[in-house]
Amino acid sequence: MSALLADVSRLHFPNPPATPAEIDAFEQRVGWRLDPDLRAFYLHCDGAKLFDRVDPAFNFYPLAKIRRARVVLLKDDTDKAGPASWYALCEVRDTNYIFVDVSLQEGERYSIRDGYREAFPDPAYNRRIAGSFSEFLRGALHSNEEWFWLREED
């Protein structure tokens, strides 16, 4: 994770780090704890824009902006609007999203899902695209500004 975070700082546009108090307030607000990858990211930078400051390919939200995906996409926080465990973590170009799924941890890490807006909340389209935030961040940093997880389908 440290090499990825160094690349974020060296080549992209990170925000200043979140404080431990901000992380604690976030965890109290959402009711779940950041996994080790997310904690390292937010202690390094409270969000970041990759590749371009004005029109980023990936805009990782600051903690204060992270909300349930169903609230972000449908403005509805009921079960009929989608899973309570999917949170919008990042906006990608064309107003689609990247979700962190906090329903299950594997190896102490949450999985990452494609936040394809037009098909939300269908799990067939909002599928798992990375087993951890570090896996997703690695892909994003080497993506050449493209949705790298779609290349697997070609």
N, C-alpha and C positions, 0 to 999 in steps of 0.2 A: 504494500500500500504506500510505503514511503516514496518509492520511485515514481509511482503514479502521481502522488501529490506534488512532488518536485516538478514534474512535467506540467501540471496544472499551473503552478506558479510561474514557471519559466516561459511557457508558450501561450498562455491563455489569460483570462481576466477573472481572477478570483476576488471575492469579497473579503473583507477582514474576517478573522476567525470569530466563531461564536464563543462566548464565555461559558464556563461550567454552569453558571447560574442560568444563562439562556437555554442551555441544553436541559437542565433540570426543569425549567418552566415548560419547555416544549413537551418533555416526557409526561409531566403532570397533565398538560392540556389534552394530549392525544391518548394517554392511557397505555402506552407501550414504550419500551426502552430501545434506544438506538442500538443496533448491533455493532460489533467492533469496527467494521468497515465504515459505516455511516458516522460513528462517533469520531473516528480518525479524520474523516473528511470535514466534518463540521467544526472540529477543533482546529483544523488547518485553515478552513475558509467557510464562511456561512453562506454557501452558494457560490456559483461560478458560471461564467459564460464561456463556451468553448468556440474557438476559431474567429469570432467576430464580436466586438462589443455591442454593436447596434443591431445586427441581425444574426444572433448566434445559432449555430446548428443545434446546440444543446444548451439550454438555460436551466441549470440546477438551482432550484428554489432555495432561498434562505429559510431557516426553520420557521419563522413567523408566517410564511406563505404556504407551508405544507398543510393540505387539507385532504379529507376523504375524496377519492376520485369521483364518487357519485355526487358530492356537493359541488365540486369544480365543474363537472360536465353537465349535470342535470339540475343543479340548484335544489336537490332533494336529498335529505338525509334519512330516508326510510329504506327498509330492506327491498322494497319493490324497485328501487332505483339502482341496485347493485350491491356488491359485497361491502360490508363495513370494514373489511380488512385491507382494502386496496387504497393506497394514498398516492396522490399526484406528487411526484418528487422532482420532475423535470419536464419542461416544455420543449418540444422539438419543432423545427420549422413546419409550417403548414398547420399549426394549431393542434397537433397531436401531442401525446404525453407519454411519459414513462412512469409506471407505477411501482411502488414497493408493496409487496404482499406480506403483511405482518401476521398472517394466519398460521404460519408454520416456519420454524427455523430448521435449516439443515446445516450441521457443522457450526452452529451458533450464528448463521447468516440468514437474512431474509432473501427471498428470490425477487427478481425483477420481471415485470410484465410489460408487454407492448400496450400502450394506452391509445390504441387506434380508436379515434373518436366516433367514427361512423358506425362501428359495430358494438360500441359499449352497451351493456356489460357482458357480452358473449365471450365466455372463456376460450372458445375456439379461435377467436380473432384477437382477443386480449390475452394472448398466450404467454407463457413463461419464456423469456428470452435470455435470461442469465441466472445462474445459481446464487449470485452474490452481487453486491454493489461494486466490489473491486473488479469482478469479471466484466460487468457492464462498463465501468469507467475505462478499463483497459481497451475495450472495443471502441468506445466513443473517441478516445484519444487517438486511436489509429484508424479512424473511419474515413478520413479524407472528407469530412462533413456529410457523409452519407448514412443512411439507416442501415448499418452493417448487419443487423440481425435478419434483414430481408434477403440478403445474398444467399443464405442457406436454402431458400425456397426455389431458387432458379434452377 
